Amino acid sequence: MFWDQVPSASINGVLRGYRIALFKLRTQELFAYYTVWDTNVFSLNITGLEVGEAYNARICAFTIKGNGNWSDAQLAATASVGN
């Protein structure tokens, strides 16, 4: 998963990192939640995804005061066995 750096004009405080939430599309169940503490990293290798499953991923930047706005959901899917 990749994302863009937050524009400095949009940061309210000192940027601490990014949070990523991954939901199963069918159930909207939270599948995984990650925190990236390095503000110079703009990607995350997500492992352990289920075969043939679709996911919605959302990301936000955070400061010491809390989370910023969450992104719109981005659809990602794994291939089915044999595809």
KEKE-3310 file (N, C-alpha, C; in steps of 0.2 Angstrom, whole numbers, plus 5000, padded with zeros to 4 digits):
npx = (5004:5002:5005:5003:5013:5008:5003:5012:5005:4993:4995:4992:5001:5015:5019:5017:5016:5007:4991:4984:4969:4961:4948:4937:4928:4915:4909:4913:4920:4934:4949:4963:4974:4986:5000:5011:5026:5036:5038:5043:5041:5031:5023:5017:5019:5007:5003:4996:4984:4968:4964:4956:4948:4941:4945:4943:4954:4959:4967:4976:4984:4993:4995:5002:4991:4981:4971:4971:4960:4952:4956:4947:4939:4949:4948:4955:4960:4963:4969:4959:4962:4971:4970)
npy = (4994:5011:5029:5047:5060:5071:5087:5101:5112:5107:5100:5100:5103:5093:5081:5064:5051:5038:5030:5015:5008:4992:4985:4971:4969:4963:4962:4973:4972:4975:4971:4973:4984:4996:5005:5017:5023:5031:5046:5048:5037:5030:5019:5003:4986:4974:4959:4942:4943:4937:4924:4928:4938:4954:4971:4986:5000:5012:5028:5038:5053:5057:5067:5072:5076:5068:5059:5064:5068:5054:5045:5043:5027:5015:5002:4986:4970:4952:4939:4925:4907:4899:4909)
npz = (5000:4996:5000:4999:5005:5018:5015:5021:5025:5029:5041:5058:5070:5076:5065:5068:5063:5053:5052:5047:5042:5039:5031:5029:5014:5012:5025:5032:5043:5054:5049:5050:5059:5058:5063:5057:5062:5057:5049:5036:5029:5016:5013:5015:5018:5017:5024:5026:5020:5015:5003:4989:4994:4996:5001:5010:5012:5023:5027:5039:5044:5060:5074:5090:5096:5091:5078:5061:5047:5040:5026:5010:5007:4999:4987:4988:4982:4984:4973:4968:4971:4959:4950)
capx = (5000:5006:5001:5006:5015:5003:5005:5014:5000:4987:4997:4991:5006:5020:5017:5020:5015:5001:4988:4980:4964:4960:4942:4934:4923:4909:4907:4915:4924:4941:4954:4970:4975:4993:5003:5018:5029:5041:5035:5046:5039:5024:5021:5016:5018:5002:5003:4991:4977:4964:4963:4949:4944:4941:4946:4944:4959:4959:4973:4976:4991:4992:5000:5001:4984:4976:4971:4968:4955:4953:4955:4941:4941:4952:4947:4960:4957:4967:4967:4957:4966:4971:4970)
capy = (5000:5017:5035:5053:5064:5076:5094:5104:5117:5103:5097:5104:5101:5089:5074:5058:5045:5037:5025:5012:5003:4988:4982:4966:4973:4960:4962:4979:4970:4978:4965:4974:4991:4997:5012:5018:5029:5035:5051:5048:5031:5031:5013:4997:4979:4971:4952:4939:4944:4930:4923:4929:4943:4961:4975:4993:5003:5020:5030:5045:5055:5058:5071:5070:5077:5063:5057:5068:5065:5048:5046:5039:5020:5012:4995:4981:4963:4947:4934:4918:4902:4897:4915)
capz = (5000:4996:5001:4998:5011:5020:5014:5027:5027:5032:5047:5064:5075:5074:5063:5072:5059:5049:5054:5042:5044:5033:5033:5024:5011:5013:5032:5035:5049:5054:5048:5053:5060:5058:5064:5055:5066:5053:5045:5030:5025:5013:5010:5020:5015:5021:5023:5029:5017:5014:4996:4986:4998:4995:5007:5010:5016:5024:5031:5041:5048:5066:5078:5097:5098:5088:5071:5056:5044:5037:5018:5007:5006:4993:4986:4986:4982:4982:4968:4970:4970:4952:4945)
cpx = (5004:5002:5006:5008:5009:5006:5007:5008:4994:4989:4996:4995:5011:5018:5021:5020:5009:4998:4984:4975:4962:4953:4940:4928:4916:4906:4908:4918:4931:4945:4960:4970:4983:4995:5010:5021:5034:5038:5038:5045:5032:5022:5021:5015:5013:5002:4998:4984:4974:4963:4956:4945:4946:4941:4945:4949:4958:4965:4972:4983:4988:4997:4999:4994:4979:4976:4969:4962:4957:4952:4949:4944:4944:4951:4953:4957:4963:4965:4964:4962:4965:4970:4976)
cpy = (5006:5023:5041:5056:5069:5083:5097:5109:5113:5100:5102:5101:5097:5082:5069:5052:5044:5031:5022:5007:4999:4984:4977:4970:4970:4961:4969:4978:4973:4971:4967:4982:4992:5004:5012:5024:5033:5039:5051:5042:5032:5025:5008:4991:4975:4963:4949:4940:4937:4930:4924:4934:4950:4965:4982:4996:5010:5022:5037:5047:5057:5063:5069:5071:5073:5062:5063:5065:5059:5049:5042:5032:5019:5005:4992:4974:4958:4942:4928:4913:4900:4903:4919)
cpz = (5000:4997:4999:5005:5012:5018:5020:5030:5030:5038:5053:5070:5072:5072:5066:5068:5055:5052:5048:5045:5038:5035:5027:5021:5012:5019:5035:5042:5049:5054:5051:5054:5061:5060:5062:5058:5063:5048:5038:5026:5023:5010:5016:5016:5019:5019:5027:5026:5015:5006:4994:4990:4996:5001:5005:5014:5017:5028:5033:5044:5055:5070:5086:5100:5095:5081:5067:5053:5040:5030:5016:5007:4999:4993:4984:4986:4981:4977:4971:4968:4963:4947:4945)
residu = (MET:PHE:TRP:ASP:GLN:VAL:PRO:SER:ALA:SER:ILE:ASN:GLY:VAL:LEU:ARG:GLY:TYR:ARG:ILE:ALA:LEU:PHE:LYS:LEU:ARG:THR:GLN:GLU:LEU:PHE:ALA:TYR:TYR:THR:VAL:TRP:ASP:THR:ASN:VAL:PHE:SER:LEU:ASN:ILE:THR:GLY:LEU:GLU:VAL:GLY:GLU:ALA:TYR:ASN:ALA:ARG:ILE:CYS:ALA:PHE:THR:ILE:LYS:GLY:ASN:GLY:ASN:TRP:SER:ASP:ALA:GLN:LEU:ALA:ALA:THR:ALA:SER:VAL:GLY:ASN)
# end
